[in-house]
Amino acid sequence: MRICVFCGAQPGLDPAHAALAAATGRAIAARGLGLVYGGGKVGLMGIIADAALEAGAEVIGVIPEALMDRELGHGGCTELRVVPSMHVRKQTMLDLSDGFIVLPGGIGTLEESVEVQSWAQLGIHGKGLCYLDGGDGTWDPFFALLERMVAGGFVRPHHAGLALRASSPEEALDLLAAWVPPAVTRWMEPREA
């Protein structure tokens, strides 16, 4: 079993985010799980990878050729897969993983996680997705946006519910372990097509 973590290639300004990344790496290892992540050795990516490796977890990094130099591919991973594009990166991460945790990060982190949620909505996979911010509210605006999309009739409530939320790594892993994908995968009614 492996957990994919999406997170920033920057450490961010709040030291609590670095601590959360390290705690998440250790928690994944403590459960005997492997880590799949973006393959960088800098920022929150490097912190979570180092923590998971130090705690004895298998760590698989997946990084596009174009980012190898910019994100400084992590040479200490159990395995570092260098892929031709961002699209292949995301598909590879999906294929290697049994669930997803989203730590604080930037546009890339958000884009990767929203695509995973979109794929779940379309029934492409049935893997859990959990946003983790240590309780500091980093993901509050995202969940407010989801609520607004539901209220506006653009997202069905059960599809918004595909995004789980936790305040600790242990809670996130518990939620993913208990995840059962909703039986309803239809995203449009026949009358709407």
Secondary structure as the mmCIF struct_conf table of DSSP 4:
data_model
#
loop_
_struct_conf.conf_type_id
_struct_conf.id
_struct_conf.beg_label_comp_id
_struct_conf.beg_label_asym_id
_struct_conf.beg_label_seq_id
_struct_conf.end_label_comp_id
_struct_conf.end_label_asym_id
_struct_conf.end_label_seq_id
STRN STRN1 ARG A 2 PHE A 6
BEND BEND1 ALA A 9 GLN A 10
BEND BEND2 LEU A 13 LEU A 13
HELX_RH_AL_P HELX_RH_AL_P1 PRO A 15 ALA A 30
TURN_TY1_P TURN_TY1_P1 ARG A 31 GLY A 32
STRN STRN2 GLY A 34 TYR A 37
STRN STRN3 GLY A 40 GLY A 40
BEND BEND3 LYS A 41 VAL A 42
HELX_RH_AL_P HELX_RH_AL_P2 GLY A 43 GLU A 54
TURN_TY1_P TURN_TY1_P2 ALA A 55 GLY A 56
STRN STRN4 VAL A 59 PRO A 64
HELX_RH_3T_P HELX_RH_3T_P1 GLU A 65 LEU A 67
TURN_TY1_P TURN_TY1_P3 MET A 68 LEU A 72
STRN STRN5 GLY A 73 GLY A 73
TURN_TY1_P TURN_TY1_P4 GLY A 75 GLY A 76
BEND BEND4 CYS A 77 THR A 78
STRN STRN6 GLU A 79 VAL A 83
BEND BEND5 PRO A 84 SER A 85
HELX_RH_AL_P HELX_RH_AL_P3 MET A 86 LEU A 96
BEND BEND6 ASP A 98 ASP A 98
STRN STRN7 GLY A 99 VAL A 102
BEND BEND7 PRO A 104 PRO A 104
HELX_RH_AL_P HELX_RH_AL_P4 ILE A 107 GLN A 121
TURN_TY1_P TURN_TY1_P5 LEU A 122 GLY A 123
BEND BEND8 ILE A 124 ILE A 124
STRN STRN8 GLY A 128 LEU A 132
TURN_TY1_P TURN_TY1_P6 GLY A 134 GLY A 135
BEND BEND9 ASP A 136 GLY A 137
TURN_TY1_P TURN_TY1_P7 THR A 138 TRP A 139
HELX_RH_AL_P HELX_RH_AL_P5 ASP A 140 ALA A 151
TURN_TY1_P TURN_TY1_P8 GLY A 152 GLY A 153
BEND BEND10 PHE A 154 VAL A 155
HELX_RH_AL_P HELX_RH_AL_P6 PRO A 157 ALA A 160
TURN_TY1_P TURN_TY1_P9 GLY A 161 LEU A 162
STRN STRN9 ALA A 163 ALA A 166
BEND BEND11 SER A 167 SER A 168
HELX_RH_AL_P HELX_RH_AL_P7 PRO A 169 ALA A 178
BEND BEND12 ALA A 183 ALA A 183
BEND BEND13 MET A 188 MET A 188
HELX_RH_3T_P HELX_RH_3T_P2 PRO A 190 GLU A 192
#
